[in-house]
């Protein structure tokens, strides 16, 4: 790690040493003293930073495998922020997790200070600042959605309770395992000691998918597309709000004249993209999901660019007359420490109908797991 810090902050010529043939002493390059001072400051700042401890469930799974190396390399919290990993798996997957830990070791990441691999929730969530709940039971053939919600509900009840018992006081939790909105709702309600604003469910993958589709249709780079909000549930009912999205600062509806495509094929493509990937590769999204996890955490910890917003599901406060208490994806912005639902986003009749449909699905999921939630 010291070598990495030296190479990052000190130019090579600053440490060049010349031996005098007459005196035998070492003569340092002229810029040594100045560079050494800045190096010392940089090293002190680097080592004064407390590592951010991150728990990842399902750590040996496809998404976990794609995610861990991004976290350890600095993609999630920045190139100068040390991290520590708590990797959580079920007992049958612990052997595979051992191999993942070996690979992390072999990368010699300068920022990675510690790895703990465990099947214990109490140990896995001990002292963590971020909990990334990636693992969940996937829906199998013949399984009703209610059954899936019930099975995962019990898992996320236990995880929420373990987070409350063991995590650091500043814990923030992002739920990725599907159905992520309602899994997050269950975990959050199982940990009433933790403020509700510390719980999130991921819809950033849907936002990223939507931005790419719009960029391709308009013939622009994806970075030109901003202000695309995902409303509602991370499911086939989600609503990618193209009406308020922009391309190069102009409304999408002005740049893309094919409004039938926007109201039809575009929405359907985003809603069903996950199923299309499964059909194509025989497995669900992994690398793109991991990338969206990184994007979500970065967006929640770095100030949002002026005038823009991003998508993540949060506990609804009733904004836009949507059901209070559900985990609903909204347009969100943050100053890097606290977030807010963006107010005043125009919602026309078309959008209202789409948003109402996806929130209705969330209400139905809520009702299906009511026995796992507080009464009243």
C-alpha positions, 0 to 999 in steps of 0.5 A: 500500500505504501508503494501505491501511495508513493507512486500515486503522489510522488513523481519518479524524479523526486526520489532519484538519488545520486552518489557523489564520487568524492564524499560518498554521500547521497545527493537528492534531486532538487525537487526532493524536499518539496515533493517529500513534503507533499508525499508526507501530507498525502500519506498522512491523509491516506492512512488517516482515512478509516476504511469503509467496511462493506458487507455483500451477501451472495458474495460468491454468486455471479453479481457478487463476483462481478462486484467485489473487484470493483469495490476493492479497486476503488470504483465505488468509493474513490481512488483514495478511500480504503475499504474492507469487505465482509463477504456473506454466503450460505454454507454450501457456497463457502468453498466457492467463496474461499476461491473468490477471496483467494482471487481478491488476495491475488489482485493485491489491491492497495485499497483493500485492507481486510477481508472476512468471509462468513456464513454468519449474519452476525459476523458478516454485518459486524461494524459495516458501514454499507450493506449490499444485499445481493443474494436472494432466492430466484423464482423457479418454474411453477413458483407463484410470485406470492411464494417467492415473496414469502421465501425471500421475506423470511431471509430479509427479515433475518438480514434486517435484524442482523444489520440492526444488531451488528452494523455501524451507527452510520449503516446504509443498506442497498437491496439488490436481490429481487423482488428488491423493493419489497425485500427492502421493505421487509428488511427495513421494517425488521430493523426499526432502530435504523432510520428509514432514509438509510434503506434503498432498493436498486433501480439504477440498472433500469435507468442505465438500460433506458439511457442506452436505448434513448442514446442509440435511438437519437444517435448520441453518446449515452452521457448526453442523456440525463434526467431519466427517472425510473418510477415505481417497482423494479419489475416489468411494470416500472416506468422509465419517464422519458417525458422529463428526460433530456438529450444534450439539455433538450427534452427527449420528445423534441430530439426523438420525434417517434413518440410511438416508439417512446410510448411503446417499444422503448418502455417495453424494452426497458421493462423486459430487458432482464428477461431478454438477457436471460434468453440470450445468455442463459443467465441473468444480468451480472456484470451490468447489475454489479455496475449499477450497484457501483453507480447507485452507491456513488450517486448516493455519496457524491453530489448530484450534478446541478439540474440532474437526478438519478433513480433509486427506490426509497421509503415513500413519504407520500410525494406525488400522492404515491402510497406512503411507506412503500419502497418506490423508485423516485427521481432523487438528488443528493448533496453527498450526505443526505438525499431528497426526492426531487419535487415538482417534476411534471407528471402528465396523464400518460405518466400518471397512469404508468406510475399508478400501475407500478405502485399498485403492484408494489401495494399488492406485494406489500399485502402479500407479505403483510404478516412479515410487516408491523401491524397498523 
